[in-house]
């Protein structure tokens, strides 16, 4: 075989390898993007990583009666991401609540900047195994929150501890659950934002 033919064959092989490598890279990027919503769904369903669950109503009277007298301590934690000119803290540091009983907790946020700022809270609970049993009915963290310059608001979260926690051989030994929020700045607010004052009023009406 001539050197020119060998060279052409080598070029074709190199192009084939390059094409396959590029295809693999595109596939991996696509899979990575697809994995994000799938991972979020997995966390929401299983409570993995301390992701809390959501519900539209508190447990029934029968469910609460089944764990009558059992309480658990809930500790509230707050954090602010760099770049967000807010103060953010819980109204109370901790509370002991009956398992299954709906409760309303408040966090206070203040915009310390000179212009309106929109933020969104990311949340989790610890220990991780408690995530599937910490149920939120409604929460300021479900939407973006906009505070005017200098504005201070109380942000509520309606929640309960699922009585099913007592059926989990590991989780039923938990005596304290920490609910933690971190607020991040939102550079490009979406259509689901509410003023924090409006969200506070809505949750108080439901609570």
C-alpha positions in Angstrom: 0.0 0.0 0.0 1.3 3.4 -0.9 2.1 6.0 1.7 -0.7 8.3 0.4 -3.3 5.6 0.8 -2.0 4.8 4.3 -2.3 8.5 5.1 -5.9 8.7 3.8 -6.9 5.7 5.9 -5.3 7.3 8.9 -7.2 10.5 8.3 -10.5 8.6 8.1 -9.7 6.7 11.3 -8.9 10.0 13.1 -12.1 11.6 11.9 -14.1 8.6 13.0 -12.5 8.7 16.5 -13.1 12.5 16.7 -16.7 12.1 15.7 -17.3 9.4 18.3 -15.6 11.4 21.0 -17.7 14.4 20.1 -20.9 12.4 20.1 -20.0 11.0 23.5 -19.4 14.4 24.9 -22.7 15.7 23.7 -24.5 12.7 25.1 -22.8 13.1 28.5 -23.8 16.8 28.6 -27.4 15.9 27.7 -27.4 13.3 30.4 -26.1 15.7 32.9 -28.8 18.2 32.2 -31.5 15.5 32.3 -30.1 14.2 35.6 -30.8 17.4 37.4 -34.6 17.2 37.4 -34.5 13.5 37.9 -32.3 13.9 40.9 -34.6 16.6 42.3 -37.6 14.3 41.8 -35.7 11.4 43.5 -34.9 13.6 46.5 -38.5 14.9 46.7 -39.9 11.3 46.7 -37.4 9.7 49.0 -36.3 12.5 51.3 -32.7 11.7 50.2 -30.1 14.2 51.4 -32.5 15.7 53.9 -35.0 17.0 51.3 -38.3 17.7 53.0 -41.6 16.5 51.6 -44.8 18.5 50.9 -48.5 17.9 51.5 -51.8 19.8 51.2 -53.1 19.0 54.6 -52.1 17.8 58.1 -52.6 14.2 59.3 -56.0 12.9 60.2 -57.2 12.7 63.8 -56.7 9.0 63.8 -53.1 9.3 62.6 -52.4 11.8 65.3 -54.0 9.7 68.0 -51.8 6.8 67.0 -48.7 8.7 68.3 -50.4 10.7 71.1 -47.9 12.0 73.6 -44.9 11.7 71.3 -43.0 14.9 70.7 -39.9 15.9 68.8 -37.7 19.0 69.0 -37.3 21.1 65.8 -34.4 23.5 65.6 -34.4 26.3 63.1 -31.3 27.4 61.2 -30.7 30.3 58.8 -28.0 31.2 56.3 -27.3 33.9 53.7 -25.3 33.2 50.5 -22.6 35.7 49.5 -23.9 38.5 47.4 -27.4 38.8 49.1 -27.8 42.0 51.1 -30.2 40.5 53.6 -30.4 39.6 57.3 -32.3 36.4 57.8 -33.0 34.5 61.0 -35.7 32.4 62.7 -38.1 34.0 65.2 -37.4 31.3 67.7 -34.4 28.9 67.7 -36.2 25.7 68.6 -39.5 24.2 69.7 -40.8 20.9 70.9 -43.9 19.8 68.9 -46.3 16.8 69.1 -45.7 14.4 66.2 -48.5 14.8 63.6 -49.6 18.3 64.8 -49.6 21.1 62.2 -47.4 24.0 63.3 -46.5 27.5 61.9 -43.0 28.8 62.2 -41.6 32.2 61.2 -38.3 33.5 59.8 -37.5 37.2 59.7 -35.8 38.7 56.7 -34.5 42.3 56.2 -33.3 43.8 52.9 -30.2 45.8 54.0 -29.6 47.1 50.5 -30.7 50.3 48.8 -32.9 48.7 46.1 -35.4 45.9 45.9 -33.8 42.5 46.0 -35.2 39.1 45.1 -34.0 35.9 46.8 -34.9 32.3 46.9 -34.4 29.8 49.8 -32.9 26.4 49.5 -33.8 24.1 52.3 -33.1 20.7 53.9 -33.4 18.9 57.2 -30.9 16.9 59.3 -30.4 14.2 60.1 -31.0 13.1 56.5 -33.3 10.2 57.3 -35.8 12.7 58.8 -36.3 14.3 55.4 -39.1 12.1 54.3 -41.0 12.7 57.5 -40.7 16.5 57.7 -43.8 17.6 55.8 -44.4 21.1 54.6 -47.9 22.2 53.8 -46.8 25.6 52.6 -43.6 27.7 52.8 -42.0 30.9 51.7 -39.3 28.7 50.1 -41.8 27.5 47.4 -41.5 30.9 45.5 -39.0 33.7 45.0 -39.3 36.5 47.6 -38.8 40.2 46.8 -38.1 42.7 49.6 -38.0 46.4 49.1 -35.0 48.5 50.2 -35.0 48.4 54.0 -38.1 46.2 54.2 -38.4 43.7 57.1 -40.9 40.8 56.9 -41.9 37.6 58.8 -41.8 34.6 56.5 -43.9 31.6 57.6 -43.7 27.9 57.0 -46.5 25.5 57.8 -45.3 22.0 58.6 -45.7 18.8 60.6 -43.8 15.6 61.4 -45.4 12.6 59.7 -46.6 10.1 62.3 -45.1 7.4 59.9 -41.8 8.3 61.4 -42.7 6.0 64.3 -42.8 3.1 61.9 -39.2 3.6 60.8 -36.8 1.7 63.0 -34.0 4.3 62.5 -36.0 7.5 62.2 -38.1 6.8 65.3 -35.0 7.2 67.5 -34.5 10.8 66.4 -35.1 13.3 69.2 -34.2 16.5 67.3 -34.6 17.7 63.7 -32.9 20.7 62.2 -34.7 22.7 59.5 -32.2 24.8 57.6 -32.6 27.5 55.0 -30.1 29.3 52.8 -31.3 32.3 50.9 -29.6 33.0 47.5 -29.8 36.1 45.4 -31.9 35.8 42.2 -30.3 37.7 39.3 -33.2 37.2 36.9 -36.4 36.7 38.8 -39.1 34.4 37.2 -42.8 34.7 37.2 -43.4 32.8 40.4 -42.0 35.4 42.7 -44.2 37.1 45.3 -43.6 40.0 47.6 -42.6 38.6 50.9 -45.5 40.6 52.6 -48.0 39.0 50.2 -46.7 35.5 50.8 -46.8 36.1 54.6 -50.5 37.1 54.5 -51.4 34.1 52.3 -49.7 31.6 54.7 -51.2 33.1 57.8 -54.7 32.8 56.2 -54.0 29.1 55.5 -52.4 28.4 58.9 
